[in-house]
Amino acid sequence: MERYREERAALARLDRLKRERQLLPRNEVKEALGRIAAVLRGAGDAQQRQFGAAAAEILYDALDDAQRELDRTFGEAQADPDDAPDLP
């Protein structure tokens, strides 16, 4: 019975944190960061036109490194549509 109360309290805390926007689903974070990366890649295209391929390549390499870090940190998309993240 105690374990059940602990689980219900944990779920209530998760729900409260979600409502307070202190807890965000991983998929939403990854999607937002993907949109930001698209903006930065557009800036890389502009750099390439103005300063040449080498200038854009620096940015593209950094974005690739950032993508690998995101994949390592957040992993692949979860099957659960709510994709509940860990508690902070």
N, CA, C and O atoms as a MOPAC input file, in Angstrom:
PM7 MOZYME 1SCF
protein

 N      0.81600 1    -1.19700 1     0.00000 1
 C      0.00000 1     0.00000 1     0.00000 1
 C      0.86500 1     1.26900 1     0.00000 1
 O      0.55800 1     2.24500 1    -0.68400 1
 N      1.93700 1     1.23300 1     0.77000 1
 C      2.83900 1     2.38800 1     0.81700 1
 C      3.43600 1     2.67800 1    -0.55900 1
 O      3.53100 1     3.83200 1    -0.97800 1
 N      3.83400 1     1.61600 1    -1.25100 1
 C      4.41000 1     1.77400 1    -2.59700 1
 C      3.39900 1     2.42300 1    -3.55100 1
 O      3.76200 1     3.26000 1    -4.37700 1
 N      2.15100 1     2.03500 1    -3.42600 1
 C      1.09100 1     2.59500 1    -4.25800 1
 C      0.94800 1     4.09600 1    -4.01200 1
 O      0.82200 1     4.87200 1    -4.95900 1
 N      0.96900 1     4.50500 1    -2.74400 1
 C      0.86900 1     5.93200 1    -2.41800 1
 C      2.07900 1     6.69900 1    -2.94900 1
 O      1.93600 1     7.82500 1    -3.42600 1
 N      3.25800 1     6.10400 1    -2.87100 1
 C      4.45900 1     6.74500 1    -3.38800 1
 C      4.35300 1     6.94800 1    -4.90200 1
 O      4.71600 1     8.00200 1    -5.42500 1
 N      3.85200 1     5.93000 1    -5.59400 1
 C      3.69900 1     6.03400 1    -7.04300 1
 C      2.67700 1     7.09700 1    -7.41500 1
 O      2.89300 1     7.86900 1    -8.34900 1
 N      1.58000 1     7.14000 1    -6.69900 1
 C      0.55800 1     8.16100 1    -6.97500 1
 C      1.10900 1     9.56000 1    -6.70900 1
 O      0.81400 1    10.49400 1    -7.45500 1
 N      1.89700 1     9.70900 1    -5.66600 1
 C      2.50900 1    11.00800 1    -5.36400 1
 C      3.49500 1    11.38700 1    -6.46500 1
 O      3.55900 1    12.55200 1    -6.85800 1
 N      4.25900 1    10.43000 1    -6.96400 1
 C      5.21000 1    10.70700 1    -8.05300 1
 C      4.46900 1    11.13200 1    -9.31200 1
 O      4.87500 1    12.08300 1    -9.98100 1
 N      3.38800 1    10.43700 1    -9.63800 1
 C      2.59000 1    10.80500 1   -10.81000 1
 C      1.96400 1    12.19200 1   -10.65200 1
 O      1.90500 1    12.96300 1   -11.61000 1
 N      1.50500 1    12.50200 1    -9.46000 1
 C      0.92900 1    13.82200 1    -9.20000 1
 C      2.00200 1    14.89900 1    -9.36600 1
 O      1.72800 1    15.97100 1    -9.90600 1
 N      3.21600 1    14.61700 1    -8.90500 1
 C      4.30600 1    15.57900 1    -9.05500 1
 C      4.64300 1    15.78200 1   -10.52900 1
 O      4.84400 1    16.91400 1   -10.96800 1
 N      4.70700 1    14.69600 1   -11.29300 1
 C      4.97600 1    14.81300 1   -12.72900 1
 C      3.90500 1    15.66000 1   -13.40700 1
 O      4.21500 1    16.52300 1   -14.22800 1
 N      2.65400 1    15.41100 1   -13.06200 1
 C      1.55400 1    16.15800 1   -13.65400 1
 C      1.66400 1    17.64000 1   -13.31400 1
 O      1.47000 1    18.49500 1   -14.17800 1
 N      1.97500 1    17.94300 1   -12.05300 1
 C      2.11300 1    19.34200 1   -11.63600 1
 C      3.27100 1    20.01700 1   -12.37300 1
 O      3.12300 1    21.13800 1   -12.85800 1
 N      4.40200 1    19.35600 1   -12.46000 1
 C      5.55400 1    19.93200 1   -13.15300 1
 C      5.25300 1    20.17300 1   -14.62900 1
 O      5.69100 1    21.17300 1   -15.19700 1
 N      4.51100 1    19.26500 1   -15.24600 1
 C      4.11800 1    19.43700 1   -16.64500 1
 C      3.22700 1    20.66300 1   -16.80800 1
 O      3.42300 1    21.46700 1   -17.72000 1
 N      2.25400 1    20.79700 1   -15.92300 1
 C      1.34400 1    21.94700 1   -15.99000 1
 C      2.08900 1    23.25400 1   -15.76900 1
 O      1.74600 1    24.27300 1   -16.36900 1
 N      3.09800 1    23.23400 1   -14.92000 1
 C      3.88600 1    24.43600 1   -14.63500 1
 C      4.95000 1    24.69100 1   -15.69600 1
 O      5.71600 1    25.64900 1   -15.59000 1
 N      5.00100 1    23.83700 1   -16.71800 1
 C      5.97600 1    23.92700 1   -17.81500 1
 C      7.41100 1    23.79700 1   -17.30700 1
 O      8.34100 1    24.33100 1   -17.91000 1
 N      7.58200 1    23.08300 1   -16.19400 1
 C      8.90400 1    22.78300 1   -15.66600 1
 C      9.40100 1    21.45100 1   -16.20000 1
 O     10.58400 1    21.12900 1   -16.09500 1
 N      8.49500 1    20.68800 1   -16.76900 1
 C      8.79400 1    19.36100 1   -17.28500 1
 C      8.25700 1    19.29900 1   -18.70800 1
 O      7.05700 1    19.45200 1   -18.93400 1
 N      9.14300 1    19.07600 1   -19.65700 1
 C      8.74600 1    19.06000 1   -21.06000 1
 C      8.98600 1    17.68100 1   -21.65700 1
 O     10.00400 1    17.05300 1   -21.36500 1
 N      8.07400 1    17.20400 1   -22.48200 1
 C      8.30000 1    15.92600 1   -23.15800 1
 C      9.51800 1    15.99700 1   -24.07000 1
 O      9.74300 1    17.00200 1   -24.74500 1
 N     10.29300 1    14.93100 1   -24.08500 1
 C     11.50600 1    14.88700 1   -24.89700 1
 C     11.23800 1    15.19700 1   -26.35600 1
 O     11.99300 1    15.93600 1   -26.98800 1
 N     10.16500 1    14.63400 1   -26.89300 1
 C      9.89800 1    14.84300 1   -28.31400 1
 C      9.67000 1    16.32000 1   -28.62700 1
 O     10.07000 1    16.78700 1   -29.69400 1
 N      9.03500 1    17.06400 1   -27.71800 1
 C      8.82900 1    18.49500 1   -27.95500 1
 C     10.15600 1    19.24700 1   -27.93200 1
 O     10.37000 1    20.15700 1   -28.73200 1
 N     11.04000 1    18.87100 1   -27.02300 1
 C     12.34700 1    19.51900 1   -26.93500 1
 C     13.14700 1    19.23500 1   -28.19900 1
 O     13.74500 1    20.14400 1   -28.77700 1
 N     13.16000 1    17.96600 1   -28.63200 1
 C     13.91200 1    17.60900 1   -29.83500 1
 C     13.36600 1    18.32700 1   -31.06600 1
 O     14.13700 1    18.77800 1   -31.91200 1
 N     12.03600 1    18.43600 1   -31.17000 1
 C     11.44000 1    19.12900 1   -32.31000 1
 C     11.81200 1    20.60800 1   -32.31100 1
 O     12.13500 1    21.16300 1   -33.36100 1
 N     11.77100 1    21.24700 1   -31.15300 1
 C     12.12800 1    22.66200 1   -31.06200 1
 C     13.59400 1    22.86400 1   -31.43300 1
 O     13.92800 1    23.78900 1   -32.17500 1
 N     14.45800 1    22.01100 1   -30.92500 1
 C     15.87300 1    22.12900 1   -31.25500 1
 C     16.12200 1    21.85500 1   -32.73800 1
 O     17.02300 1    22.44400 1   -33.33500 1
 N     15.33600 1    20.97200 1   -33.32700 1
 C     15.43900 1    20.72200 1   -34.76900 1
 C     15.07200 1    21.95100 1   -35.58300 1
 O     15.70900 1    22.24600 1   -36.59500 1
 N     14.04200 1    22.67100 1   -35.14000 1
 C     13.65800 1    23.90600 1   -35.83600 1
 C     14.75200 1    24.96600 1   -35.70500 1
 O     15.03600 1    25.69700 1   -36.65500 1
 N     15.35900 1    25.04300 1   -34.52900 1
 C     16.46300 1    25.98700 1   -34.32800 1
 C     17.62800 1    25.61800 1   -35.23600 1
 O     18.24300 1    26.49600 1   -35.84100 1
 N     17.93700 1    24.33200 1   -35.33800 1
 C     19.02900 1    23.88100 1   -36.20800 1
 C     18.75000 1    24.24900 1   -37.66100 1
 O     19.66900 1    24.61100 1   -38.39600 1
 N     17.48700 1    24.16100 1   -38.08300 1
 C     17.13700 1    24.52500 1   -39.46100 1
 C     17.41500 1    26.00700 1   -39.71600 1
 O     17.89500 1    26.37600 1   -40.78700 1
 N     17.11600 1    26.84400 1   -38.74100 1
 C     17.40400 1    28.27800 1   -38.86800 1
 C     18.91700 1    28.48600 1   -38.99600 1
 O     19.37600 1    29.26500 1   -39.83100 1
 N     19.67900 1    27.78600 1   -38.16300 1
 C     21.13800 1    27.93600 1   -38.20700 1
 C     21.71500 1    27.40200 1   -39.51200 1
 O     22.67800 1    27.95900 1   -40.04000 1
 N     21.13400 1    26.32700 1   -40.03500 1
 C     21.61100 1    25.81900 1   -41.32700 1
 C     21.33100 1    26.83800 1   -42.44200 1
 O     22.12400 1    26.98100 1   -43.37300 1
 N     20.21800 1    27.52800 1   -42.34000 1
 C     19.93300 1    28.60100 1   -43.29400 1
 C     20.97900 1    29.70200 1   -43.20700 1
 O     21.38700 1    30.26200 1   -44.22400 1
 N     21.40700 1    30.00700 1   -41.99700 1
 C     22.47800 1    30.99700 1   -41.82700 1
 C     23.77100 1    30.47400 1   -42.44400 1
 O     24.54300 1    31.24000 1   -43.02200 1
 N     24.00600 1    29.17000 1   -42.32200 1
 C     25.18600 1    28.56500 1   -42.94500 1
 C     25.15000 1    28.69100 1   -44.45100 1
 O     26.18300 1    28.91600 1   -45.08200 1
 N     23.97500 1    28.54800 1   -45.03500 1
 C     23.83700 1    28.72100 1   -46.48800 1
 C     24.19300 1    30.15500 1   -46.88900 1
 O     24.85700 1    30.38300 1   -47.89900 1
 N     23.74000 1    31.10800 1   -46.08300 1
 C     24.07000 1    32.50800 1   -46.37000 1
 C     25.57000 1    32.75200 1   -46.22500 1
 O     26.16900 1    33.47400 1   -47.02300 1
 N     26.17000 1    32.14800 1   -45.20500 1
 C     27.62800 1    32.26900 1   -45.03400 1
 C     28.36400 1    31.69800 1   -46.23500 1
 O     29.35200 1    32.26300 1   -46.70500 1
 N     27.87600 1    30.58700 1   -46.71500 1
 C     28.52500 1    29.94600 1   -47.86700 1
 C     28.47700 1    30.85800 1   -49.08800 1
 O     29.47400 1    31.01100 1   -49.79200 1
 N     27.32600 1    31.45800 1   -49.33600 1
 C     27.20700 1    32.35800 1   -50.48500 1
 C     28.11700 1    33.57600 1   -50.34100 1
 O     28.70600 1    34.03800 1   -51.31900 1
 N     28.22800 1    34.09300 1   -49.11300 1
 C     28.99400 1    35.32400 1   -48.91800 1
 C     30.48800 1    35.07500 1   -48.71900 1
 O     31.31500 1    35.84000 1   -49.21500 1
 N     30.84200 1    33.99800 1   -47.99000 1
 C     32.24300 1    33.80800 1   -47.60400 1
 C     32.87100 1    32.52600 1   -48.13100 1
 O     34.06600 1    32.30300 1   -47.93700 1
 N     32.09300 1    31.68200 1   -48.79100 1
 C     32.64500 1    30.45700 1   -49.34100 1
 C     32.29800 1    29.22700 1   -48.50600 1
 O     31.79700 1    29.32200 1   -47.38500 1
 N     32.58200 1    28.08600 1   -49.09200 1
 C     32.20200 1    26.80600 1   -48.49800 1
 C     32.87500 1    26.55900 1   -47.15800 1
 O     32.26100 1    25.96100 1   -46.27400 1
 N     34.10600 1    26.99500 1   -46.97900 1
 C     34.82800 1    26.73300 1   -45.72600 1
 C     34.12500 1    27.37800 1   -44.53600 1
 O     34.07000 1    26.79500 1   -43.45300 1
 N     33.59100 1    28.57300 1   -44.73700 1
 C     32.89500 1    29.26900 1   -43.65000 1
 C     31.63700 1    28.50900 1   -43.23300 1
 O     31.36600 1    28.35500 1   -42.04200 1
 N     30.88400 1    28.04600 1   -44.19700 1
 C     29.66800 1    27.29600 1   -43.89700 1
 C     29.99500 1    25.93700 1   -43.28400 1
 O     29.26700 1    25.45900 1   -42.41400 1
 N     31.06200 1    25.32600 1   -43.72200 1
 C     31.42900 1    23.99400 1   -43.23600 1
 C     31.68600 1    24.00200 1   -41.72800 1
 O     31.36900 1    23.03100 1   -41.04100 1
 N     32.25900 1    25.09000 1   -41.21300 1
 C     32.49100 1    25.19900 1   -39.76600 1
 C     31.16800 1    25.11100 1   -39.01200 1
 O     31.05700 1    24.39000 1   -38.02100 1
 N     30.17200 1    25.84400 1   -39.48600 1
 C     28.86300 1    25.82500 1   -38.83700 1
 C     28.19600 1    24.45900 1   -38.98700 1
 O     27.63500 1    23.93600 1   -38.02400 1
 N     28.25100 1    23.87900 1   -40.18700 1
 C     27.62800 1    22.58200 1   -40.41100 1
 C     28.26300 1    21.50300 1   -39.53900 1
 O     27.55600 1    20.63900 1   -39.02000 1
 N     29.57500 1    21.53900 1   -39.37100 1
 C     30.24500 1    20.57200 1   -38.50100 1
 C     29.77400 1    20.72300 1   -37.05800 1
 O     29.54000 1    19.73200 1   -36.36600 1
 N     29.63900 1    21.96500 1   -36.61200 1
 C     29.15700 1    22.21100 1   -35.24800 1
 C     27.72300 1    21.71400 1   -35.07500 1
 O     27.38400 1    21.14600 1   -34.03700 1
 N     26.88500 1    21.92300 1   -36.08100 1
 C     25.50700 1    21.43600 1   -35.99800 1
 C     25.45000 1    19.91300 1   -35.99400 1
 O     24.62400 1    19.32600 1   -35.29500 1
 N     26.31300 1    19.27600 1   -36.76300 1
 C     26.37700 1    17.81300 1   -36.74100 1
 C     26.80400 1    17.30700 1   -35.36400 1
 O     26.25900 1    16.32400 1   -34.86100 1
 N     27.78300 1    17.98300 1   -34.75700 1
 C     28.21100 1    17.61600 1   -33.40400 1
 C     27.06600 1    17.79500 1   -32.40900 1
 O     26.85700 1    16.95900 1   -31.53000 1
 N     26.33500 1    18.88500 1   -32.55900 1
 C     25.19700 1    19.14300 1   -31.67200 1
 C     24.12500 1    18.06300 1   -31.84500 1
 O     23.52800 1    17.62400 1   -30.86200 1
 N     23.87800 1    17.63300 1   -33.08300 1
 C     22.88400 1    16.58600 1   -33.32700 1
 C     23.29600 1    15.28200 1   -32.65800 1
 O     22.46500 1    14.60000 1   -32.05800 1
 N     24.56100 1    14.93800 1   -32.75700 1
 C     25.04500 1    13.71800 1   -32.09500 1
 C     24.86900 1    13.81200 1   -30.58100 1
 O     24.50600 1    12.83000 1   -29.93400 1
 N     25.12100 1    14.97100 1   -30.02900 1
 C     24.94000 1    15.15100 1   -28.58400 1
 C     23.47400 1    15.04300 1   -28.19500 1
 O     23.14400 1    14.45100 1   -27.16800 1
 N     22.59300 1    15.61200 1   -29.01200 1
 C     21.15400 1    15.48200 1   -28.74600 1
 C     20.72800 1    14.01500 1   -28.78400 1
 O     19.97900 1    13.55600 1   -27.92100 1
 N     21.20700 1    13.29200 1   -29.78100 1
 C     20.86600 1    11.87500 1   -29.88800 1
 C     21.38500 1    11.09700 1   -28.68200 1
 O     20.70900 1    10.20400 1   -28.17100 1
 N     22.58800 1    11.44400 1   -28.23400 1
 C     23.15600 1    10.76100 1   -27.07900 1
 C     22.36700 1    11.09900 1   -25.81100 1
 O     22.10100 1    10.22300 1   -24.98800 1
 N     22.00000 1    12.35600 1   -25.66200 1
 C     21.31000 1    12.80500 1   -24.45600 1
 C     19.85800 1    12.34700 1   -24.41000 1
 O     19.39700 1    11.83400 1   -23.39100 1
 N     19.14800 1    12.53100 1   -25.50100 1
 C     17.72400 1    12.24200 1   -25.51900 1
 C     17.38500 1    10.88900 1   -26.11000 1
 O     16.27500 1    10.39500 1   -25.91200 1
 N     18.29700 1    10.28900 1   -26.81800 1
 C     18.03700 1     8.99800 1   -27.44100 1
 C     17.01700 1     9.12000 1   -28.55000 1
 O     16.58200 1    10.21400 1   -28.90800 1
 N     16.65200 1     7.98700 1   -29.07600 1
 C     15.64600 1     7.95100 1   -30.13900 1
 C     14.26700 1     8.19200 1   -29.53800 1
 O     14.07000 1     8.05400 1   -28.33100 1
 N     13.32800 1     8.55000 1   -30.38600 1
 C     11.95900 1     8.80900 1   -29.94800 1
 C     11.38200 1     7.58000 1   -29.27300 1
 O     11.59200 1     6.45500 1   -29.72700 1
 N     10.66400 1     7.79500 1   -28.19800 1
 C     10.03400 1     6.71900 1   -27.45000 1
 C      8.71100 1     6.33100 1   -28.11100 1
 O      8.08500 1     7.14600 1   -28.78800 1
 N      8.29900 1     5.09900 1   -27.91200 1
 C      7.03000 1     4.62800 1   -28.46500 1
 C      5.84800 1     5.30300 1   -27.77400 1
 O      4.79200 1     5.47400 1   -28.38300 1
 N      6.01500 1     5.68900 1   -26.50300 1
 C      4.95700 1     6.32500 1   -25.73700 1
 C      4.73100 1     7.74700 1   -26.24900 1
 O      5.66800 1     8.54600 1   -26.23400 1
 N      3.52400 1     8.09400 1   -26.70100 1
 C      3.28900 1     9.42800 1   -27.24700 1
 C      3.48200 1    10.52800 1   -26.21400 1
 O      3.86100 1    11.64000 1   -26.58100 1
 N      3.23600 1    10.26100 1   -24.93900 1
 C      3.45300 1    11.27600 1   -23.91300 1
 C      4.92500 1    11.45200 1   -23.60900 1
 O      5.34700 1    12.53000 1   -23.19200 1
 N      5.71200 1    10.41000 1   -23.81100 1
 C      7.17200 1    10.44200 1   -23.67500 1
 C      7.59100 1    11.16500 1   -22.40500 1
 O      8.33600 1    12.14300 1   -22.46100 1
 N      7.12100 1    10.69400 1   -21.27600 1
 C      7.39700 1    11.35700 1   -19.99700 1
 C      8.87400 1    11.34100 1   -19.67200 1
 O      9.48000 1    10.27200 1   -19.59100 1
 N      9.47300 1    12.53100 1   -19.48200 1
 C     10.88600 1    12.61000 1   -19.14000 1
 C     11.12400 1    12.32400 1   -17.66400 1
 O     10.17800 1    12.24500 1   -16.88000 1
 N     12.38500 1    12.17100 1   -17.28900 1
 C     12.75600 1    11.95100 1   -15.90500 1
 C     12.50900 1    13.20900 1   -15.09800 1
 O     12.46500 1    14.31000 1   -15.64700 1
 N     12.35000 1    13.04700 1   -13.80500 1
 C     12.18100 1    14.19300 1   -12.91800 1
 C     13.46000 1    14.99900 1   -12.85800 1
 O     14.55500 1    14.44000 1   -12.91700 1
 N     13.32600 1    16.32100 1   -12.74000 1
 C     14.53600 1    17.16300 1   -12.63600 1
 C     15.23000 1    16.98200 1   -11.30600 1
 O     16.25800 1    17.61200 1   -11.05500 1

